[in-house]
Amino acid sequence: MNKEGFIEDITRKLCENVQLNHNEIRTIISALRESNHCFQEPYYEVIYHDKYDNTETRIMNPVASRIEYMNGYSVQEDRFDLNFRRIIREGDEE
């Protein structure tokens, strides 16, 4: 499929509320990042350890970001949605 056909297919899917495939989603994200001059995709890894050495890991992107510009530098604030399910044995105090 050529570039124009690919764009037309994505446009049709968006207009008809049809699920995009992974490649189409990545293409849109890349185009938006490039248009905003953001070339590195940030991600964060959060690891939860309990006292029994069980772990849960999440690799995630922020759900919201805000950039504040100050005197020659910028501060970026990222917000995440984070949910962990923990198993706590009866009688344990955590």
Buried (B, 14 or more C-beta within 10 A) or exposed (E): EEEEEEEEBBEEBEEEEEEBEEEBEEBEEEEEEEEEEEEEEEEEEEEEEBEEEEEEEBEBEBEEEEEEEEEEEEEEEBEEEEEEEEEEEEEEEE
